Amino acid sequence: MATMAQETVAVRETRTDREAEAPDRRASEIRRYELAAFLRHRREHITPEQVGLPRGRRRRTPGLRREEIAHLAAVGVTWYTWLEQARDIQVSVQVLDALARTLLLDASERAHLFNLAGAVDPAPGAHCPSVTEAQRILLEQLEPLPACISNSRYDILAYNRTYGLLMCDLDAVPPADRNCMVLCYTHPDWRAAIVEHEATMRLMAAKFRANMADHLGEPAWKMLLNRLMTESAEFREAWERHEVVGSRSKRKQFRNAHVGLLTLDHTDLWLGPHNGPRMVTYAPADRESRERLEKLQAIASQRSGA
């Protein structure tokens, strides 16, 4: 049996543990209330027209309703309501990403959202990619050949000026959106530039599924998949085919907005283990394409002031 002294020590230790945990609980509670207030403020300052919704006659609030945010972000209305009520619930990075896009947050606001939620933003634009200075120099030296450095998730980590104008004005695309999957399925200019667009979309979905098998538990992969499933019916259709790999032609054709049709040979130069980072290059398949790439390089250089 425990003695009176032992029971007294146990009580003191329990009280000490609770006192130590109190500041953490208080900080967590404050963070939840700050997150709730931030979400409400952003929701109330977004008009229906900004997100493509009709205003209607019976709208009492100047901004969006909770159910509209929940629908656009593909989350439950009750769950989102709890979030705005500062309930003690867990929020995944996929949901935070969806809310950031729905609420039209800029880079600073997005970082604030993840910070309040106590989460690390895995988006490619949130952190500086690990591309060496030597690799960037190599990209420049390859011009007029379009070239970029990409990872197995199709994030574009770095690119030269010719690649930056190959399928769209890539400099105008936010860093978090510089992903070939996202661009192929959602960006009008990128889509229009690919001659065999339907076949390319299906092949990319199949390769993405194969690559994702090694990254099923990683938040950045799940976040990208959730975004594609939410934003593109074409991707959902391709994903439901459960294709893993398809035949891949190394010869590509692009309808460039500045110089016309380009016929290019695609090559992957692996920078690490297979299915890791790689340098993607496009060499001209004929003299006409070579001349047009040189024109494209001149346009890109003029734009950059080089």
C-alpha distance (Angstrom), angle and dihedral (degrees) to the residues before:
residue distance angle dihedral
M1 . . .
A2 3.81 . .
T3 3.76 116.1 .
M4 3.79 123.4 -127.7
A5 3.82 89.2 -105.0
Q6 3.81 92.3 52.6
E7 3.81 91.4 49.6
T8 3.81 90.1 49.5
V9 3.81 91.3 51.7
A10 3.82 91.0 48.1
V11 3.81 91.0 51.7
R12 3.81 91.2 49.0
E13 3.82 91.7 49.1
T14 3.83 91.3 49.9
R15 3.81 90.6 49.0
T16 3.81 90.7 48.2
D17 3.83 91.8 50.4
R18 3.79 90.7 50.7
E19 3.78 92.1 48.3
A20 3.81 89.9 50.6
E21 3.79 92.0 50.1
A22 3.81 94.3 46.5
P23 3.85 96.7 80.6
D24 3.81 90.8 49.7
R25 3.80 91.7 49.8
R26 3.79 90.5 47.5
A27 3.81 92.4 49.7
S28 3.80 90.6 48.7
E29 3.79 90.8 50.2
I30 3.80 92.6 49.5
R31 3.80 90.3 49.2
R32 3.82 91.6 51.8
Y33 3.81 91.4 51.4
E34 3.80 91.2 47.4
L35 3.80 89.7 50.1
A36 3.79 91.6 49.2
A37 3.80 92.1 49.6
F38 3.80 92.0 47.1
L39 3.82 92.4 51.2
R40 3.81 92.6 47.8
H41 3.81 92.1 48.3
R42 3.80 93.6 50.4
R43 3.81 92.7 44.8
E44 3.80 92.1 51.3
H45 3.81 91.6 51.6
I46 3.80 98.4 52.6
T47 3.79 116.2 88.3
P48 3.81 121.4 -143.6
E49 3.79 89.2 -118.5
Q50 3.81 91.2 60.6
V51 3.80 91.1 62.5
G52 3.80 97.7 35.9
L53 3.82 98.5 -100.4
P54 3.83 126.1 133.6
R55 3.79 114.9 -110.5
G56 3.81 96.2 -139.8
R57 3.81 127.1 -165.1
R58 3.80 100.7 -93.2
R59 3.77 99.0 54.9
R60 3.79 108.8 129.5
T61 3.80 98.7 178.3
P62 3.83 123.2 67.2
G63 3.79 92.5 -135.7
L64 3.79 136.1 38.2
R65 3.77 126.9 -50.5
R66 3.79 121.4 -118.5
E67 3.78 91.8 -112.9
E68 3.81 90.1 53.8
I69 3.80 92.1 53.2
A70 3.81 90.1 47.0
H71 3.80 91.4 50.4
L72 3.80 94.7 47.3
A73 3.81 92.2 46.9
A74 3.83 92.6 43.4
V75 3.82 94.8 -123.5
G76 3.80 131.7 124.7
V77 3.81 117.8 -85.2
T78 3.80 92.7 -134.3
W79 3.79 91.7 48.7
Y80 3.82 92.4 49.8
T81 3.82 90.5 46.9
W82 3.80 89.2 54.4
L83 3.79 88.6 51.4
E84 3.81 91.2 55.3
Q85 3.80 88.8 46.0
A86 3.82 90.4 57.4
R87 3.80 93.2 -117.0
D88 3.81 116.0 171.8
I89 3.82 98.2 -105.1
Q90 3.79 133.6 138.0
V91 3.81 118.7 -109.8
S92 3.81 120.7 -159.0
V93 3.80 122.3 -141.4
Q94 3.80 88.8 -117.2
V95 3.81 90.5 60.1
L96 3.80 91.9 44.4
D97 3.80 89.4 51.9
A98 3.82 90.9 50.3
L99 3.82 91.7 48.4
A100 3.81 91.6 48.3
R101 3.79 90.7 54.5
T102 3.81 94.3 43.0
L103 3.81 92.2 49.3
L104 3.83 91.0 47.6
L105 3.81 92.8 -124.8
D106 3.78 119.6 -177.7
A107 3.82 121.4 -137.2
S108 3.82 94.7 -85.0
E109 3.80 93.7 46.1
R110 3.80 91.1 47.1
A111 3.80 91.0 52.5
H112 3.82 89.0 48.9
L113 3.81 91.0 51.5
F114 3.81 93.2 52.7
N115 3.81 91.2 44.3
L116 3.82 92.6 53.1
A117 3.80 89.5 48.6
G118 3.81 90.5 50.7
A119 3.80 91.3 -122.4
V120 3.79 135.5 128.8
D121 3.79 114.5 -122.5
P122 3.84 107.2 -127.5
A123 3.81 94.2 -171.3
P124 3.83 112.6 128.3
G125 3.79 91.5 -122.4
A126 3.81 93.5 54.0
H127 3.81 95.6 74.6
C128 3.79 136.2 29.8
P129 3.82 108.4 -94.7
S130 3.79 118.3 -123.8
V131 3.80 97.9 -108.0
T132 3.79 114.6 142.9
E133 3.78 124.7 -133.1
A134 3.81 89.5 -118.5
Q135 3.80 90.2 57.0
R136 3.80 91.3 50.4
I137 3.81 90.1 51.4
L138 3.79 89.5 50.6
L139 3.80 90.5 52.5
E140 3.80 89.8 54.2
Q141 3.80 92.8 46.9
L142 3.80 91.4 54.4
E143 3.82 92.6 64.3
P144 2.97 132.9 150.1
L145 3.83 80.8 38.2
P146 3.81 109.2 83.8
A147 3.81 109.6 -121.7
C148 3.78 138.8 166.9
I149 3.79 140.5 172.0
S150 3.78 113.7 -120.5
N151 3.79 137.3 170.9
S152 3.81 129.7 -137.6
R153 3.81 90.0 -90.4
Y154 3.83 88.5 60.5
D155 3.82 93.8 -113.8
I156 3.81 109.3 154.3
L157 3.81 102.7 -132.0
A158 3.82 98.8 175.7
Y159 3.81 137.7 -8.5
N160 3.79 142.0 178.8
R161 3.80 125.1 -114.8
T162 3.80 95.9 -98.1
Y163 3.80 91.8 53.2
G164 3.79 88.2 47.4
L165 3.83 89.6 66.4
L166 3.81 99.2 32.1
M167 3.81 99.1 96.9
C168 3.79 103.6 0.4
D169 3.79 140.4 -19.3
L170 3.80 93.8 -70.7
D171 3.81 92.9 -177.4
A172 3.82 87.9 64.9
V173 3.82 91.8 54.9
P174 3.83 114.6 91.6
P175 3.82 111.7 -111.5
A176 3.82 91.8 -116.6
D177 3.83 89.1 58.4
R178 3.82 96.3 48.7
N179 3.77 94.4 108.2
C180 3.80 121.5 122.0
M181 3.82 92.5 -139.4
V182 3.79 92.7 52.5
L183 3.81 93.0 43.6
C184 3.81 93.9 46.2
Y185 3.80 92.6 52.2
T186 3.81 102.8 34.3
H187 3.83 113.2 19.3
P188 3.86 112.7 89.3
D189 3.81 96.6 -154.6
W190 3.81 93.9 45.6
R191 3.80 91.4 48.5
A192 3.81 93.1 48.1
A193 3.81 91.7 51.5
I194 3.81 95.2 59.6
V195 3.81 109.9 83.9
E196 3.83 96.2 -159.8
H197 3.77 94.3 38.1
E198 3.81 100.9 155.3
A199 3.80 93.7 49.7
T200 3.81 90.4 45.7
M201 3.80 92.8 52.1
R202 3.79 92.3 50.3
L203 3.80 92.6 47.2
M204 3.81 93.7 48.3
A205 3.81 91.6 50.6
A206 3.81 89.6 51.2
K207 3.81 93.2 49.2
F208 3.80 91.3 44.8
R209 3.82 89.8 54.3
A210 3.80 90.8 50.0
N211 3.81 92.5 48.4
M212 3.80 93.1 45.6
A213 3.82 91.8 60.9
D214 3.81 87.8 80.4
H215 3.82 93.5 47.2
L216 3.83 105.5 41.5
G217 3.80 94.8 131.9
E218 3.80 97.6 44.1
P219 3.84 116.1 109.3
A220 3.82 95.9 -143.6
W221 3.81 91.7 56.6
K222 3.81 93.4 45.9
M223 3.79 90.2 46.7
L224 3.81 92.1 52.7
L225 3.80 91.8 47.0
N226 3.80 91.2 49.5
R227 3.79 91.0 50.1
L228 3.79 93.6 50.2
M229 3.81 92.3 46.4
T230 3.82 90.4 50.1
E231 3.80 99.5 43.6
S232 3.81 104.0 36.3
A233 3.79 129.0 51.7
E234 3.81 87.5 -174.8
F235 3.78 90.6 58.8
R236 3.82 92.0 48.0
E237 3.79 89.3 53.2
A238 3.82 92.4 48.2
W239 3.81 92.3 44.8
E240 3.80 92.4 52.5
R241 3.81 89.7 59.3
H242 3.83 88.1 72.3
E243 3.78 90.8 -145.2
V244 3.77 113.9 162.2
V245 3.81 108.2 -172.7
G246 3.77 133.2 -1.0
S247 3.77 136.8 -173.9
R248 3.77 110.3 -72.3
S249 3.75 124.6 -153.2
K250 3.79 113.7 -149.2
R251 3.80 91.1 -154.4
K252 3.80 113.3 85.0
Q253 3.78 133.7 -176.0
F254 3.80 124.3 -153.2
R255 3.79 132.0 -174.3
N256 3.77 99.5 -140.5
A257 3.80 115.5 -158.0
H258 3.81 92.2 -140.6
V259 3.83 107.6 38.8
G260 3.81 106.6 15.1
L261 3.81 130.6 -125.6
L262 3.80 117.6 11.4
T263 3.80 125.0 -169.9
L264 3.80 109.1 -161.0
D265 3.80 138.4 172.1
H266 3.78 113.9 -130.4
T267 3.82 121.8 -140.9
D268 3.82 130.9 179.4
L269 3.80 115.7 -149.2
W270 3.81 106.2 -166.4
L271 3.81 115.4 -138.4
G272 3.80 95.2 -171.6
P273 3.81 140.0 -6.1
H274 3.79 115.9 -13.1
N275 3.82 112.9 -78.4
G276 3.79 88.9 23.3
P277 3.84 127.6 101.2
R278 3.79 116.0 -30.0
M279 3.77 140.9 177.1
V280 3.79 110.6 -121.3
T281 3.80 115.7 -154.1
Y282 3.81 133.9 -178.0
A283 3.81 117.8 -154.9
P284 3.83 121.0 -169.0
A285 3.80 113.6 -102.0
D286 3.82 94.0 -156.5
R287 3.79 141.3 17.1
E288 3.77 94.3 -100.2
S289 3.81 91.3 55.6
R290 3.81 89.9 47.8
E291 3.80 91.5 54.3
R292 3.79 91.2 46.7
L293 3.80 91.4 50.5
E294 3.80 89.0 53.2
K295 3.81 89.1 52.5
L296 3.80 90.1 48.1
Q297 3.81 90.3 51.1
A298 3.82 90.1 51.5
I299 3.82 90.5 51.6
A300 3.80 91.6 48.1
S301 3.81 91.8 47.8
Q302 3.80 91.5 50.0
R303 3.81 90.5 50.9
S304 3.78 92.5 50.6
G305 3.79 92.4 46.0
A306 3.81 92.6 -121.1
